[in-house]
Amino acid sequence: MSALDPREELAQRLGLLHVPPPRFTSPHEVKERLADHDYLSDDAIASVTYLADRLAKPVLVEGPAGTGKTALAKAVADSVGARLIRLQCYEGLDESKALYEWNYRKQLLRIQAGRPEGSAEEWSHLEEDIFAEEFLLTRPLLEAISATDPVVLLIDEVDRVELETEALLLEILSEYQVSIPELGTVKAKQIPMVFLTSNNTRELSEALKRRCLYLYVGYPEVERERDIIISRVPGITSTLAEQIAHVVRSLRALDLKKAPSVSETLDWARTLVILGRQEIGEEDAAATLHILLKYQSDIERASRELLGRPKPLA
């Protein structure tokens, strides 16, 4: 007997009546469909996205802030016509904000509306009643699992949660299901695509990494960043986009506290277009460096090393 396709195997575990067709037929198609939604991917991004769909595996996307990790999940959702469900991670995130919690106010009203005698048998029935699905408040993880429509689940900045909170994710990432003690196991009704993003501020657990395909999204090459600028900034010329990409690449080579992200590159490009510039002059660069750089020490270093301007006197 031949081995099952990963999607077929997962569909069997979830008890799905049919296996949905793959969302993409090739990495090349991934590139084309993402480009249709203003996301210019490289070969690695297209390949991992394609394999994540075919293998029914989550994708862990690491890289510096502002390099398009979150935008990738949004573009994939748009390209396949799926609903994006986002869990924004932060320190202190717990089960009630990530998975579910009970609507205690509604439960209390139901209890108050019950019979006043309060016999043990009546309370048993009432307890069973108040832990029904109608009293459940779904949070992003459970919402993605219980959805009947196609979804893309984005677990954003997973490196900001504590190790204990990562355990909440393991069952979902391996089995696409959630265990609720009062209700039992809720299995996914469709096979979601899952993207986890990390800015690499801490090391993630081996258990979490084992469940995911890995993708590193760094700063783009000059040519790709130029193309991103052209596609995202209306009215910009190819010459100006090329100059911007080269200047930003030079800035990232400096020893800065925070290198400019792709989103900041786009902000700078939009600024220069608004100012009516066709190319970057020294005065324009000096006057608008604060759009790209967010620390005064970085602005001074860039002015000194790239523009040849002395450090201002105190």
Secondary structure, DSSP 4 states (H G I P E B T S, - for coil): -PPPPHHHHHHHHHT-SSPPPPS-S-HHHHHHHHHTTT----HHHHHHHHHHHHHT--EEEE-STTSSHHHHHHHHHHHHT-EEEEEE--TT--HHHHTEEE-HHHHHHHHHTS-SS--HHHHHHHHHHHTSGGGEEE-HHHHHHH-SS-EEEEEETGGGS-HHHHHHHHHHHHHSEEEETTTEEEE-SS--EEEEEE--SSPPPHHHHHTSEEEE--PPPHHHHHHHHHHHSTT--HHHHHHHHHHHHHHHTS--SSPPPHHHHHHHHHHHHHTT-SS--HHHHHHHHHHH--SHHHHHHHHHHTS-PPPPP-
